[in-house]
Amino acid sequence: MADTIIYLSYLVSILLIGLLCAILAKRFSISNVFLLLISGILIAHFPLLPRIAFTPLFLESIGIIALVMIVFDACARFKLREFSDHSTEAVKLAFIFLFFNLTIMTLATWLLIGFPLNIHFFFVAMIFAAVMSGTSPDVVLSMFGNNISRAVELLKVESILNTPFTVLIPFIILDLIINLLQGQGLPAITNQIGPLLTQVITGVGTGILIGIIIFKFMSRYYSETLSPLAIIIAALLSYVLAQQLGGNGVLAVTTLGLFFGSIRIKEKISLMGFSSIFSNALEILLFVLLGYIINFPLTFQFIFKSVILFTIYLAVRYLSVKIALKGTITRSEQWFLTLNVSKGIPVAVVTFSLSSLTNIAGISELLNYILVFILYSILLSTITTKYLHPVQQEKKGIQKRRKAPVTKPKVLKASSHHA
């Protein structure tokens, strides 16, 4: 009983801290997630508080539930018309960025961190590169409400496309590492294509099936108490069922969210409000716990290496944007898309899953760099969004034009002999 009270006290304290962080974030126009991570790090290093060892099962469960609800909430608010408008550009950007990460960033991570030069640590470095391919602009852009621009919509579509890969690819690579550790060797690449397609098709199909069954019923009947519960059950059920059938749960939830956003349901706005409240609570728990459980070393060597690696990462991002969107965006939009690479729930969930595998060589070092990259990316995205946001720049331009002195045209008086 005493242990239960301690756990509950910590959870209540985390939610209270999250509420204070949200107030401060809104007051100073900074990212809520950044403050949550910093809070978790400070709690872990505060000497007067007893350190609680949260079980890996608890952390992973919280992470998955948060992932499901936040992905569903984000996709349900997304308009399919906007997806079709930006889909071609976003697909190019997502896949080019993923390719350059899996090649350039893998080599940079492998060499710069100082991993031994063998295939095991090469795959560990590749896990880091795959995780860093994920972007979550909603972490920062939510501060600006409805100030939407073309670049912002492109970022949102890209994040929807790269989320399944962020969650899926690291665990495919992890399976390869486990095969190496067990002496089974590496399976042929062609052997991975079939299971990958199965995961995609099963995930999408499960999301559509759950959506047809539950949301079609909800479109006819609405209950103030049961309909919000049905939303949560539908999202969690789609993830669990897809995983049980060998599919990708994130794809199932993404499909379900897009399906929900495209059909008519009674009191949809109220239902989305309830979903957002639940998602916000899970987000608070997730990021405070992430900062709490991972303690990266505050040494000059680690900070120096992480800054160099993050600089290489931004160069990779710039190259990807340059190639994928050549001639279609302005220079300011190019820099906005390059520097806005904030990490969100998908990266946090993968990090929680990896935190239970620290017995595998190289994973502990990887977790340190993932956490510091989350901090760097959110801080950079906050600054970028504040000063390079296309809508913000447009407003500044309008304000400058309004403040400019208005010169009245001179009126020429008619001469006397003309009169």
URBELQUI-V458834 format. One line per field, one symbol per residue. phi: phi as a letter, one per 40 degrees, with the letter a starting at -180 (. if undefined). burial: b if it has 24 or more other C-alpha atoms within 12 Angstrom, else e. A space follows every 10 residues. Layout:
phi->???
burial->???
This chain:
phi->.ccccccccc cccccccccc cccccccbfb cccccccccc ccccbccccc cccccdcccc cdccccdccc cccccccccc cccccbcccc cdcccccccc ccbccccccd cccgcdcacd cccccccccc ccccbbccdb cccbfccbbc cccccccccc ccddcccccd cccccccccc ccgcgccccc cccddccccc cccccccccc cccccccccc bbbccccccc cccccccccc cccccgcccc cccdcccccc ccbcbcfccc cccccccccc cccddccccc cccbbcccbc cccccccccc cccccccccc ccccbdgbbc cccccccccc bcbbddcccc ccccccbccc dgcccccccc cccccdcccc ccccccbbdd cccccccccc cccccccccc ccccccccc
burial->eeeeeeeeeb beebbebbbe bbeebeeebb bbbbbbbbbb bbbbeeeeee eeebeeeebb ebbbbbbbbb bbbbbbbbeb ebbeebbebb bbbbbbbbbb bbbbbbbbbb ebbebeeeeb bbbbbbbbbb bbbbbbbbbb bbbbeeeebb bbbbbbbbbb bbbbbbbbbb bbbbbbbeee eeeeeeeeee eeeeeeeebb ebbbbbbbbb beebbeebee ebeeeebbeb bbbbbbbbbb bbbeebbbbb bbbbbbbbbb bbbebeebee bbebbbebbb bbbbbbbbbb bbbbbbeeee eeeebbeebb ebbbbbbbbb bbebbeeeee eebbbbbbbb bbbbbbbbbb bbbbbebeeb bbbbbbbbbb bbbbbbbbbb bbbbbbebbb bbeeeeeeee eeeeeeeeee eeeeeeeee
